[in-house]
């Protein structure tokens, strides 16, 4: 009988633990999607932990439906705790208090709310008294437990932190804080800091040979590198795709050839006609900019560059 009870308890614990974690993740993911329009993976993973924390106290005493509600409410408790910590501007980047503190408190209450007399006897034997569970008094006992655990944890933590502060060991040095403890303790930064990543990105951009965006004409870009909505020329119209690095714009060629096109270019009648149309369009754009009239439903930006001549077809 005891062996059979042990197997049943182990199976119930496994089922309740899985259900609670899954339901917490689903609730948090759905809430994030509704509120922000995106799926927040970090919140979802923390919600999985919150579900596990919530069901720990009562995983052997509640039915699967109780584990479902425990995990779902554990996700809500975690989100409320996370928002509260942020509102109070308390530094908790890993959201440890929200996951283990707030969700843990809810888990202790849930153990008293959803525990059943049958499961209590299955765990502790038929001789155990279950009157507190059946009468609801167990919830009061759980509250007392929460208060005692909170008091002991606060006393132990505050005492330890005050002692470390007196010994000047509570905080790391400012240099170590900026470089990161991974580098200070282990000699290597596991994840580069934001400042390092920005510096590397800036150096990478500086090392790449790209044309001056001020002199890049939309007409100089290959068709497959143009923005689909860039019907007018403007700075940076190219996407700078593969093969465009180091490309010299035709505007530079025009400047170097006194507006007569690239060396050796022949202005055919088709080119002359197209250049005349460009000139007319350029004049119309200038008029629109001066009068601040919308073009096609959009206002033309004031810093729009001039259209360049077509040299070749």
Number of C-alpha atoms within 10 A of each C-alpha: 6 10 8 10 16 13 12 16 19 14 13 19 22 13 16 27 24 20 24 32 27 20 23 30 26 17 19 27 22 15 19 18 13 11 10 9 10 12 16 15 13 10 19 22 16 23 32 24 24 34 37 29 26 37 33 19 19 26 30 26 26 26 19 19 12 23 32 22 19 34 36 25 24 36 35 22 24 31 24 14 20 21 12 13 16 13 9 8 9 9 9 12 9 11 18 17 16 24 27 20 19 23 32 25 23 24 29 22 23 27 26 24 21 22 23 19 18 15 20 20 16 18 17 11 13 12 7 12 13 17 11 14 19 14 9 14 13 19 20 14 14 19 15 12 15 16 12 12 13 14 11 10 12 12 11 11 11 11 12 12 13 13 13 13 12 9 9 10 12 13 10 13 10 9 10 14 13 12 16 19 16 15 15 16 10 9 10 13 14 11 11 15 13 9 11 12 12 12 12 13 12 11 11 10 11 10 9 10 11 14 16 14 14 14 19 24 24 24 21 20 21 14 11 10 17 19 14 9 7 11 11 17 19 22 16 18 23 23 13 18 12 7 9 16 12 12 15 15 18 21 23 16 16 18 12 13 12 9 14 17 21 19 11 8 11 13 16 12 9 11 16 14 13 15 18 14 12 17 16 12 15 18 14 12 20 16 12 16 18 10 9 14 14 11 11 7 7 8 12 18 10 11 10 15 17 20 20 21 21 22 22 12 9
